[in-house]
Amino acid sequence: MSSEGQTESVKSGVRWEPVRFLHASDLRLHEPLAGLSEFPPAWQPVLASAAYDAATRMFDAAIAERVEFVLLSGNVVDLDVGGPRALAFLLSQFERLGQRGIEVFWCAGPQDHLDRWPTAIELPGNVRLFASTLVDGVTVRRREKVVATVYGSAYDPQRSSWKDFQAGAGVGLPIGLTSLSAERGPLEMARLAGQGIRYWALGGQAKRDVSTHSGVVVAFPGTPQGRGSSAVGAHGAVLVSLEVDGQLRTQTVDCDGVRWLTLSLAVAESIHLDALKDLLADRALQVTSKFPDMHLLVNWQIATTGDYSAEFRREETVVKLLKWLRHEFGGTPGLWSVSLTCSAPQNLPKGWQEEDTLLGDYLREVARYRQDGKLPFQLAHYAGGQDEVAGVTRLTRMDAATREAVLDTALLGGIERLGGNQS
């Protein structure tokens, strides 16, 4: 569990009933890891069960922390895809919580389809589903005293107002529970803060985001297990405690057993291959020592300085480094190097861009696109089916940083394929 916490203070003089709960979302049990073209055979069972293992750790944390209830804010599982395994898993976990008096409040996200839960399979009595888009308030009691009220609603693509989440008096800790679209626009925090809800338990995004606005905590716990290289870093749930003085404290609980990382190095292009291996090994050992029990999926990024080096830039050099890294550190658990990329060279050889060759023509064209940031990529004729057309359309709408990265990749690929690295 992360040692960092977030505290939200309220006016003194009022005694609150303390309450402790765990907030999780986007378990996405039906969704496997993506973006791996190669991995060690010994990693296969770990990668295949990563989403379930992370969810198990989340439920384990709820029991270990002796919470009173668990909030699941959507996208737990697509029931049409998850199949019997997902149903059996959830039932067993809910029963574990129920045996310890822990309630579960689960609102439907866009992926859940809770209205399709098999009627022949009865949920344990400690589970409350919010399958309707109508807001429903459910109280949490301790010895007949109300300690919290959960105002829950399923994902509603037409929702334009938060007024239905209005909290009343004498409800203990008022909690708003719902799921949003991953493509949503920015939330209007002022509107959230005006509903009387003190903790917004939201779902619908893979990245963790917990913040306080005008005394109201707005939390997206993110998925407990990152699925691809864009989901870098720790993933898990949020542990929430309401203290007797009214302070609301949040702590992050890491649940992932497979973690994506991006590791960066800065070297001169003139560096010897053995020296570069030493630097990579040092960094790999640092990371594996920090996370000795985790399976780490690493994308290496090497930034270079100095004049262009044909030897350093040869494609076989990168292939050799990647093969060596995988051999040295790809145990289980261990560190598997997914990719190794180098930044564009700072200084190309003089005369390349001026020479009357295919390489010269190509470099001049790349330079033209760099100089004119509004010059569109002409990619339509490469698209085949509808999915490819949509992908091409997205490429034409990239931001400046992404455009530069694409041009860097194009530059390196052009130099490699047009003979620049043969000198």
N, C-alpha and C positions, 0 to 999 in steps of 0.2 A: 504494500500500500504506500502511496506517495505520502511523504511527510508534509507536503504543502497543503494548506487548507485555506478556505475562504470564509470569512466571518461577516455576517450582516447584522448590525446592531439595531435595536429598537429602543423606544423610550423606557427608562428605568421605572421601577415601582409596580410593574405588573408581573405577577408570577405565572409562568406557563407550565403546562404539563410537558415534561420532556418526552421526546419521541425520537426514534431512530429507524431509518428505513434505507433501502438500497434502490437505486434508480438505474435501470438498464434499458437498452433499446437496440434495434437492428441486429438481433442475433443472426438472422438470415441463415438458418440452419440448412436451407436448401441450396445455398450458394457456395461452391467450392472456391479454392484459391485459383487465381489466374495469373498469366504472364510468365509461366515457367515452361520453357521448351526442353530443358534438361534438369535432372536432379538425381541425387544418389538413390539407388534402389532401396537402401535402408531407410530413406526418408519417406517412402511412399505411404506407409500407414499413418505416419505423423501428419503429413500434409492432407491426407484424405479425411482425417478425423479432427482437423484443426478447429473448425467451427464448433463442433460438439464439445471438444475438450475445453475451449474457452468458455462456453456456456456453463459447463460443469463447474469450472472455477468460480464463475460468477455466483452460482447457487451455493457453492461451498462457502464463499465469502459471506453471503447472507446469513448462513447458519453460524459461522464462526463469530461474526459480529453481533449475533443475537438481536437482529433487527425485528421490528414488529410486523413489517410488511415489505413487499417488493413491488415496485412499479415497473411495468413493461410497456414502454411507449411506442409500440408498433414495430412492424416488420420483423416479427419473431420467426415466422416460417410461412412460406407459400404452401398452403395445405394441398394444392394440386400437384406440387413437385416434391415436397418433403417425404410424402409416403408414410408407410407404417413405422419406419424407424423414427421419424420426427415425432409422430404422435406418441409412441411408446416412451421416447426419451422425456418429452414434456410431462407426461402423466407421472412418470417415476420421480421427476424432480419436484413437481408440485406436491406429490404425496410426501416426499422427504420434508418439505417445508411445513406441510400441514401437521405432520407428527410433532412438530416443535411449536405449533401455534402461530406460524407465520402466514399471514394472508398474502394473496397475490392479486394485483389489479392490472389487467391487461387490456389495453385499448387497441383496436384494429388499425394497422397502418395500410398503405396502399397495396402491400404484398400479402397481407395476412388472410383476407377473405374468411373472417370468422363465421360468417353466415353459412359457410360450407362445412363447419365442424360436424363430423359424423354424429347423427342423432343417437346411434347405438352405443357411442362411447361417452359415458358420463364423466364430467369433470369433477375433481374432488371439491368438497364443500368450501374449501378455503380460497377458491379461485373465483374472481368476479370478472366477467368479460364485458367490455364496452364495445359492442358491435354496431351500435347505432350512431349516426351523426348527431343525434340529439344529446345535449349535455345532461348527464345524470349525476346527482350528488350522493355519495355513499360514505357513511361515517365509519370511523375506526374507533372502537371503544376499548377501554381498559377498566375492568371492574365497574362497568356500566357508565363510566365517565368518557365523554367524547374527547379524544386527544387529537384527532385530525379528521378532515373531510376531503375526500377525493372527488373532484368534479371532472368526470371522464367523458370523452367523446371519441368516436372513431374518426379516422381521416376523412376530411370533407373537402374535395377539390373546389367546392363553391364557397367555402367559408371566406367571408370578407369582414366579419366583425367578431369581437371577443366578448360581447356583452352577455352572452348566454353563460359565461363562466363566472358571473358575478357571485362573490361569496357573501354569505349572510353573517349574522352575529351568533356567537356561542358555538362555533363550528370547530374549535381547536385550531390546529394548523391548516389553513386552506391551501389545497394543492390543485393545480390544473394539470390534467393528463390528456395529451393528445399527440397525434403524429402529423407531420407536415410533409409536403412534397420536397424531394431533394432539389428540385429546380425552383423552389420558392424564391421570391425576392427578399430583400432585407426586412426583418421584423420591425414593426413600429413599437419600440420599447415603451414609449410613453403610454400607448394604449394598453399594453400588457400590465403596466404598473397601476393603472387606474381601475382594476377590476376587484381589488381586495384579495387577490391570490398572492400568497407570499412565496410559493415555490412552483415554478412552471416546469413540469416534467415533460419535455418534448422529445420527439424522435423524428427520424427521417433523414439523418445525415450520418455519414460514416466517421466523420472527425469529431472528436470531443471538443465541446465548447461550453464552458460554465462561466457566467458573468453576473454581475449585480447592477441593476438599474433602478435608481430611486428606491432603494430598500427592498427590491424584489429580485430573487434569484431566478435566472433563466438558464436552464440546463439542457444541453444535448449531450448525453453520455457517449454517443458514438457507438460503433460496433465493437464488441469484445474481441474480435479478431480481424485484423486487416487482411484484405483479399488480394491486393496487388501492389506494385511498386510505388504507386502514388499514395498509398496508405502507410506512410513512413512513421516509425516510432511506436510508442506504447498505446495499447487499446484496452478498454475495460468498462468499468461502471463507475457510478458516483455514490458514495456513502454520505448520508445526510443525517445530521443530529440537530435537534432543536433543544437548546438548553433552558433551564428554569428561568433564566433572566431574559429569555426571548431571543438570544443570539442563535442564528441559523448558520451552521458550519458544514462545509462540504469537503470531502476528501476523495481523491481519485483512487480507485482500486484496479490495478493492472491484472488482466485476465488472459492475455494472449500468450501462447506457448511458441508460436512461430511469428517472428518479428521482421519486418522489412526495414532496412536501413540504407541510407545513402552516405557513403564515406568518401571524403575528398582529400586529395593530396596536391601540393604545388611543387613542381620540380622543373629543372632546366631541361630543355630538349637534348642537351648534350650529355645527360646522365647516362652512366653505364647501366646495362640491364641488371647486373648483380646488385648494384647499389639501389636500384628501384625495387628489386625484390626484398631487400632488407627493410626498406621503408614500409612496403606493403605488409610484410610479416609483423613488424612492430605494431602497426595499427591493428591488424587482425588479432594479435595476441591481447592487446589492450581491451578490445571489444569482447572477445570470448571470455576474458577474465572477469569482466564486469557482469556478463550474463552467462554464467557457466552452464546453466540448465536449459537454455533456450536454443531453439533452432533459428539461426539468423540467415536471412536472405539479403544479400548485399549487392547494391549497384555501386561500383567504384567510379568516381569522377576524378580525372587527373587534369589539373590546370597546368599549362606549360608556360615557361618564360624563355626569352632568348631567341636566337635565330633558328630557322627551320632545319630539322635533321631528318634526312631521308631514311636513315636506319631506324630511328625511333618511330617514324610514322608508318613503317611497313605493316600491312595487315597481319602478317605472320607473327610480328612481335606481340601484338595484342593477343593473338590466339595462344601463343606460348605462355604469356603471363596468366591468362585466364585458366589454362590447363594446369599450370603450376599451383595457383591459388586453390583450385578445387582439390587437387591431390593432397596438399599440405593441411588444409583446414576443413575439408568436407566431411568430417566424422559426424556421428550422431550421439548426443547433440553436437553442434559445431557451427561453422560458418560456410555457407555455400555462396560462391560468387556468381551472381546471375549475369552480370555484364560488367564490362570495363570500357569506359569511353574517355577520350582525350579531347580537350578543348581545341578550338582552331588555333593554328600557329600564329604567334604575334607578328613574325617577320618572314614573309615568303622570299625566296631567292629573287634578287634583282633581275629584271628582264623577262620573267615568266609571263607577266600580264601583257607585255608588249610583243611577245614573239608571235609569229604567224603560224600557229599550230592549233590543233583542237583544244589543247590545254589552255592556250592563251585566249582563245575565243570563249571558253567556258569561264575562265576567271574574270574576264571583262563583263560577262553577263551577270555573274554573281555580284560583282562590284556595282553594277547598275541597279540591281534590286536593293542593295544596301543603301545606296545614295537616295533612292526614291522609296520611302516607306509606304507610299500609297499605291505603288505599282502592283497590280494583282497577279497572283500565280495563275498561269494558264494550265489548269489541270483537268478541265472537263472532259477532254477527249481520252483521258486515261480511265475514266469511270465506266464500269460495266453495269451491274445491277443497281437497284434502288438504294441498297445499303451503301454501295461505293459512292454513288452520287451524293448521298447525305454526308459521307465522310469528307468528300472533296469540298462540299459547301462549308463545313466547319473549318477546314484549313484556310479558306479564303477570309475567315472572320477572326483570325488569331490576333492576340495582342502583340505589342511591340517586342516584348521579351521572348515570346514563343516564336515570333517571326525570325528573330536573330538566331535562336537555337536551331531552327530549321535550316537557315542559310549556312550556319556553321557545319551542320551535318552534311549538307549538299556540297560544301566546299571540300571537306575531307574526303567524301566519296568520290568526287570528281578528280581530285589529285591522285587518289589511289588507282582509279580505273583508267585514267588517261596518261599514266606513265610517270607522274611526278615523283613517285617514291622509288623509281628504278635508278635514279642518279646516284 
